[in-house]
């Protein structure tokens, strides 16, 4: 079949719609997406766009962007939820489980293997040097995340003020991260509902005409609208999958057991992790180090270095946190067994809610599209997240570059201030080199991580650190 190309004035072949894809045929594609999911959510979403929209033409550009907008409204890793959504769109719940589960699997296996190496050989020369170098690179990457998200989110004084308030709230006043998210969301929701220009989505994605046919184009509806009864059934089923293990641990072991604490804490985290992994890590790092004492500050950086260099969502670093927490409080279990179970439990309560959000919310995505108040809430939360990530960068810098911090009182407040004479010169040089590479020469994340890891190993082998 041909159509007339008005620009050229000649008949051009019309692209035929792809034939339906079976779940078995989709499996190798989702495996490929999972294997290539390096580089954080931006890189992961770019890979999915290239494969699903441009190569396979399973979903149209506009439907892909609508799904992405929906996923950014949700707590949790948006890239994993986007994969789950597209899988659901094509094959229902089975497709969503396949796509979303495979997206997590490589990172789960990689982080688990690295966790074992870390606790068994972490003090060995080359391994310790590797993680020393990774910390410097991670600091540069988090600073780049502040700049990247801030450039998009801080449009005008209102959004900049929200970011500043969030930074002061979490860094100076020790306001809990969930409260900051809720407060920003309420402000944005009310501002968007009132039509305040500061809370309108900026930039947005322009809707452009589709070129050719897709398996799921703009007008394609995958299935009939779900009833309230079906929605409640799905909600109840996935809430049970998520929370029944949590309740069982609380009843069997009590609230003070490390496994109960892991289950409860990371379940709470799953409800408030708006803004991506870096925002969530600010919450996790402070709680894991200061509240629960599960790990030391530098170990959080080590875990983020693992997540940055392996496929899968960056939030997989939480598996490392759960592993160390249980490894160090194993009870009657062998430490490695306890650590493995703690890491798996963390991953379960982190990602089970992601499937709940998609399977319950995706059928109603059309009703959410263009919702002015929700768009305002998302804009405000994103602005606040910039301040939260800046707090994470400062926290990382203090614990990476200085060997000693001392508490200093400022009126009713107490802050940890670095002892300048305790600066680590090698960490400082590596961090500055990574920052220059990222900001001046636009070096990619993987080359910077690899170079800093190699430099750290060299310093360790030379006996300098």
Secondary structure, 3 states (H helix, E strand, C coil): CEEEECCCCEEEECCCCCCCCCHHHHHHHHHHHHHCCCCHHHHHHHHHHHHHHHHCCCECHHHHHHHHHHHHCCCCCHHHHHHHHHHHHHHHHHHHHHHHHHHHHHHHHHHHHHHHHHHHHCCCHHHHHHHHHHHHHHHHHHHHHHHHHHHHHCCCHHHHHHHHHHHHHHHHCCCCHHHHHHHHHHHHHHHHHCCCHHHCCCCCCCCCCCCCCCCECCCCCCCCCCCHHHHHHHHHHHHHHHHHHHHHHHHHHCCCCHHHHHHHHHHHHHHHCCCCHHHHHHHHHHHHHHHCCCCCHHHHHHHHHHHHCCCCCHHHHHHHHHHHHHHHCCCCCCHHHHHHHHHHHHHHHHHHHHHHHHHHHHHHHHHHCCCHHHHHHHHHHHHHHHHHHHHHHHHHHHHHHECCEEEEEECCEEEEEECHHHECHHHHHHHHHHHHHHHCCCCCHHHHHHHHHHHHHHHHHCCCC
